[in-house]
Amino acid sequence: MTALDLSSPVAVVGTGTMGQGIAQVALVAGHPVRLHDAVPGRAREAAAAIGARLDRLVEKDRMTAADRDAARARLTPAEGLADLADCALVVEAVLERLDVKQDLFRELEDVVADDCLLATNTSSLSVTAIGGALRHPGRFVGLHFFNPAPLLPLVEVVSGFATDVTSATRAYETARAWGKTPVACADTPGFIVNRIARPFYAEAFAVYEAQGADPATIDAVLRESGGFRMGAFELTDLIGQDVNESVTHSVWQSFFQDVRFTPSLAQRRLVESGRLGRKTGQGWYDYREGAERPEPHTAEPAAAPEYVVAEGDLGPAGELLAMIREAGVQVREEDEDNGTRLVLPSGGQLVLADGQTSVEFRDVVYFDLALDYRRATRIALSASQDTSPRTLAEATGLFQALGKKVSVIGDVPGMIVARAVARIIDLAYDAVAKGVATEEDVDTAMRLGVNYPLGPFEWNRRLGRGWAYALLDDLHLRDPSGRYAPSLALYRHAYATDKREGSTS
């Protein structure tokens, strides 16, 4: 099954930001496009707005004047649904209400031909439920574009329970012909991106709610250590707190209030107060004129230790050993079975975040995961009230000697980056095991849909097959609510490796 022929008209119903964006994508690809909106005059206004954006593309030399004029000639406002009768594809981008969408598609089914492909751009509703209102649900599919649709490459092609394979394939190939990167997805709450991305926000909010660190510090660690383009607090301010919380709540409810997707009470209070982010001037941060952006916590300078004792290879943080030597700090190595720590001159230990807490041990400072320890500009350390001040100072000075800013946070198990990445990996394995998508499509979706530096399976290969499972298992022991319980899929993945290596643990 191939993509729609460029001579085939495409309709977009709903002329808000997403509707206009999708229409522009189809138009620039070469299709005749019909725009319809239930509000009189909106379709003409939207056509004019799209025309203005095409003008800007010409001004930026991204489109020729001839191509712009041809595209404008193919764009037609449609006053009624009857004007869409000859369309080969109709994409809906109206209000996110099941009854509204179902009523629309019932009307469309009476208008378009039997072979017309019908698609919804819903981000939070069940594609199966919307299509359930149709007489012929086999031709119904989800085409979830990301905002802004003309710029972002990802499209989730969602097959409902009744969607025909031929319909899903045609939608997939059409999205690819439009210059997008499609990924195939089963109809599951949140699809790929909005399902697997929940821990990025949830764990940041959980650290804040536990008073482990303030938003500015958490965001800085996610960016400067984790390699994420934006931190969770600044990103939700950009998205809109009401929008982000609504998606979280929808996924949580759709999974029968699964504790792994529990919404944040702190975010709920923010929404209730009307502080929705940039669009209202206040969210986690204050965007009003004259307001100062809070700075992340950064430790004062401390002296580097003269030496460290390396017990084991430090696992995912193994690159630190070479960096420490390059900084002029002596590294004494001791062979230790399963050793993954540094011993400081104070006798205290410096350990990569593993899901345990500092207070459980005599004198331990934890350090957070980094995407790339050489390129990271900030490292978070975690200590308890019982940690020796000398040990914390030596740990701080060591990372400062490596050219890093240091943020000291509370005694938070799993810290910031490590716990978020581990949970993202776990949800990814769970999704693939349940037939939601392939590993390749999950990685593609998370990199392109939310700009993650690595896809979950890429992260896991880099960190080691058992790393995420071990961290979550330790977290689950300390918080037995089920939030951190590793999925059966991740357990099988980690245990299979151990079994091949002869372990019975």
N, C-alpha and C positions, 0 to 999 in steps of 0.2 A: 504494500500500500504506500503510495507516494504522497507528497505534499499537494495541497490544493494548487491548481493552476492559477497563475497570476491574473488571468482574465476573470476568475471567479470573484464575485462581489463578497465582501466581508462586512458584517454589521456589528456595531458596538452599541449596546443599550445601556444607558447610564453615562452621563457626560461630566462626572466629577474628575478629579485629578487622575485616577487610575483609568477611567474610561477614555479620557483624552489621550493619555499616554499609549494605551493599547491601540487606539485608532491610528495614532501617528506611526507606530511600529508597522502596522499592516499597510498603511498608505505608502510609507517610504520603501517598503519591500516591493511595491508595484501593484497592489490590489486596488480595485474600485472599493471605496469604503462608504458605508451609510451610517450616519450618526442619529440615534434616536434617544429622546428623553421624555418622560411622562409630563414634565413641566413645559408648557408652551414657550417657545422662544429659546429654550436652553440649548437645543441642538445647533441652532444658528450661531449662538454665542460661542459654543465650543468649537465649531468649525472656524470661526474667526480667530479664536485663540490658537488653534493648531496652525493656521496660516501664518500667524505672527511668529510662532516658534520656527517655522520653516524659513521665514525671512532671516531670523537670527542665524540659522545654520548657513545660509548663503553669505551673510556678513562675516562669518568665521571661516569661510572657505571649506565648509564641510559638505556643501551641496551646491550644485550649479544652479544658476537662475532658471535654465531650461527644465531641469529636473523638478525644481520647486513649482514652476508653472504647470507642469504635467501632473504633479501630485495634487495641486489645488483643484485641477479640473476633474480629478477622480473622486474628490470628497463631496459628499452630498448630504445635507441635513434631511432627515426623514421625519415628517410630521406625525405619521402613524405607523403602527406595526405592519400594516398591509403593504407599506412601501418596502418591506424587507423580504417579500415573497420569493424573489429569485436568488437570495443569498445562499452561498454554499457553507458559510460558517457564521453563526451569531454568538458573540461573546457578551455575557452579562456582567456589568459592574455596578449594580445598584445597591441599595441599602442592605446591610448585613442582617436581614431578618428572613427566617426560613419561609414564612407564609408569603412574604412579598416576592421572593424569588420563585417559589412554586407557582404562584398565580401568573407571573410573567411567562414562565415556560409553558404553562398550559395554553396561554393565549398564542404564544409563538408556534406551538405545535399545530394549531389550527390554520396557521398562515403559511409556513415554509414547506418546502418539498420534503418527501419522506427521507431523502438522502442528505438533507442538510445536517451538518454537524452542529450540535448545541453545546455550549461551554459556559462554565461559571468561573469567575475570578475570585470566588470566596477564599478567604484566608482562615476562617474559623468554623464554618459550618460543614456538615457532612455532605459530601458530593452525592453519596447514595441517597440521603434523605431528600435532597433537592430533586434529584432525578426520579425519585419514587413517585412523583406527581405526574410523570409522563406516561403516555400510552406505549411509547417505544423508548424505554430508558437506555437501550443498548447504544444509542447514538450520542449519549450525554457523557461529558467528560469535564474534569476540572483543568483549567489553564490558569495557574496561579503565577501571575507576574509580580515582580517586586518593584517598589516605588523608588525612583522614577523609572517607569517602564522603558522609555527610549534609551536610557543609559545603562541600567543594570542588566547583565546578560542572562541571569538565571530565570527559567520557567519550570515550575513543578507541574508535570503532566499527571493528573490524578485520575486513576481508574476507580469508579464506584463499583459496588458489588455487582451491578447489572451491566456495566460498560462492556461493549464488544471490543475484542482485541483489535479489530480493524479500525474502529473509531479512535482508540487510544493511539494506535500507530500513526494514523493520519494526522492527528493533533500534534504528536511528537515531531513528525517530519515537517509539518507546516511551521512549527515554532523554530526548528532548525533552519528552514529555508528563509525565515525572517531574520536570520543572523543571531538568534538566541542560542543559549546552551540549555537544552531541555534535559530534565532528569525524570525517569519514570517512577511513580509512587503509587502505592495502594492507598485507599481511602482510610486514613487513620487520623485521630485528633492531632491537629497541628501539622499534618503531612510530614515532611522531613525536617525542614528548618525550624519551624515553630515548636516542634516536639523536642528536638535534640538540643536546641539553644536554651531551654528553660534554666538549666543549672548555672549558666553564665550570669544571669541576673540573680537567681535565687540564692546562690552561695555568697555572692557579694553582699546582698541584703542581710543574709544570716550572720555574716561576720559583723556587720554594722549593728544588728539587733543585739548581738552578744557583747557589744561594746568593745570588740576587738580592735577596731580602727574606725576612723572617720571616713566619709565618702571620698574626700580628696586624696587621702592616702591609699585607699583601696583602688581607686581608679588609676593612680600613678603606678602602683605595683602591677596591675593588669596590663597597662600599656608598656611600661619600661622594663618589666621582667617577663611578663607573659607574652609580649609581642602582639597583643590585640590592638587594633587601630584606635579604639575608644574603650574607656572603662564603662562598667555597667551603669553607674549613676549618671554620667554625662550622656550616655547613649539613650537611656530611657527618658531623660529630659528632652532629647532631640526628637525621639519617637512620639513623645507625649505619654505622661504617666497613666492617663486614663486608657489610652490605646494599648500600651504594654500590659497593664494589669488586666484588661479585658481579655486579651489573648491568653494570658496565664490562667485566668479564671475559667475560660472556656475549655482549655486543655484539661485542667484539673477536674472539672465537672464531667467532661466527656469520658474521662478514665475512671468514672465512679469515685471521685475524690481520692484518688491514689495519692498517698502521702509524698511520693517522690515529686509531685507537681504542686504541692501546697503553696498557695499565694503568700505574699509577704504582708504581715500586719502593718509594718512601717510604711510600705507603699500604699496600702489601703488608707491610712491616716493622711498621707500626702494628697491622695485623690479627694478624700472627703473635705480637705481644707481648701480645695480649689487650686492647689499649687501643681499644675499639670506640666510644668517644664518651660521650655523656651516660649511656647505660644501664649503663656499667661504671665511671663516675666519672672516667675519663681517656680522652682521645683526642688530638687536636691540642692541646687545652686541658685543664687540670686542673679538674674540677668537684667535687672533694672539699671537704668542709667546711673553711673557713679558707684555701683556696687563693686566690691573687690572680690576677686576669685580667691577662695581659701587655698593656702599652700599645703601640700602633703607634709606629714611629719618626716623630718630628716634629722638623723642623729648628728650630734656635735662630733668634731674630729676626735679620733682616738688613736693611740699608738698601735702599730701592728705588732703582733708577737714575733719573737726572733725565730721561732720554729713551730711546726705542727707535726704531729704524728698521724700518719694516714693508716688506718686500719681498714683494709679492703680497698676497692677501686672507686668508691663513692657512687657506683651505679650510674644513673642518668646524669649525675653531676661530675662524672669522672674528668671532664675537661678542666675542672678547677685545679687539679694537681699541677698540671703544666703551667697554668696561669700563676699559681702561687710561687712556683720556682722562678718564673720570669720576673716576678715582683721583688725578688731578692729574699724571700722567706724560705728558710731551710725546710725541706720535707723529709721526714724520717718515715720510712715505710715498714710496716709490720704485717706479716701474713696472718690474716684472721679469716676463719670460715664465716662466710656471709657478712663480713665486716663492711660497713658502709658509713664510716664516721671519721671525723678528725678529732684528735685529742689535743687540747690547747695546753700551754705551759701551766695554767692554773690547775690542770687536772680535769677541768670541765670538758664536755664533749660538744661538738658541732655536728648536727645531723640533718640530712635532707628530710623535709616534711614527710611523715609516714602515716599520719592518721592518729598518732598518739599525742599526749600532752606533756609539756615540760615538767609539770608539777609531779608527775609519776616517778621522776628520776631524781637522783641526787643533785646533779648539776649539768643540765642539758640546755643548749640553745638550738632551736630549729631554724633552718633557713629554707626559703620557698623555692619552688620549681622555677626555672627560667627556660624560655624557648631556646635561647642561645646564651650561655653564660659569658661568652666573649663580647657579644654585642649588647647585652643587657646593660642599662645605665643605672638601675636601681635593684636592690635586693631587700626583701623583707626578712627580718629576724623575729622569732617568737620566744619569749621567756616567761617564766612564772615569777611570783613574788619570792620564791625560795632560791631562784637562780643567783649564783654568786655575781656581784657587780663586776668583779675582775673578769670572770668568764665572759660576760656580756660585752665588756669593754674590749677584750681581746678579739672576740668574734666580729664586733663592729669595726675595729681597726684593721682586721684582716681583709674584709671586703672593701674597705676604703682604700687599702693599699692596692687593690685590683682596679681602682678607678671607679668604684660604684658608690652611689648614694645609698644610704642605709635607712630603712624605715623599721623601727621597732614596734611591733604590734602586740596585742595581748596573747595569752596562752590559748590559742585557737587551734584545735586539732585539724591537721590538713592544711592549715594556713589559708592562703587566698587563691593563688594560681593552681596549686597542686590539687586541692579538693574540687575546684571547678572543672579542671581538665579531666580528672578521674571520673567525675559524674557524667561529663559529656561523652567520654569513651564508653561508659557503661550503657547509657541510653542508646548509643549508636549500635552497639552489639545486640542489644535487646530488639531494636527495630529491625535489623537485618535478619535476626533469627525468626522474627514473626512475619517475614515476607513483605515488609514495608518498602524496601528498596535494596539495591545491591550496595556492597561496600564502596565501590567506585562512585556510584551516584550520590551516596551519603557524603563522601569526602568532597565531591564537586559542589554539592548543594551548600555545605557549610562554608567552603572557601568563597564561593561566589555570592551566596545569599546574605551572609552576615560578615563577610570579609575576615574570617578566621585565618590566622597565619598558617595553620595546618588543618587538614581534615582530621576527624577523630581517629581513623585507622592509621593515618600517617603519624599522628602523635603516638599512638600505641606502639607502632613499630620502632619509633625512636626511643621510647621509654623502656621498652622491654615488655614481653607478653604478660608477665605476672604483676607488673607494677601497679596498675590501676586497681586490680582485684585486691591486692594486699593492703593498699591504702584504704579502700572502702571497707574492707573487712574489719580493719582496726577502728575506723570511724563508727561502724555499726555496733561494735562492742561498747563504745562510749555513748552512743545515742541509738538505743535499740528501738526507736520509733518505726523503723523500716525505711526511713528516708535514704539512708546510706547503704542499705542491704544490697550487695552486688547481685546483679541479675543472674539467672541460671546460665544464660548465654556466655556471660563473662567468666563465670565459674568454670564452665566446660572448656573455654579457651585457655584459661590459666592452668587448670588441672591437667589438660592434655599435654602441655609442655612439661610440667613437673613429672608426669608419668613416664614420658619418653626419656627424661633425664634420670629416671630411677628413683624418684622421690615417692614416698608414701604418705606425705603430709597433706 
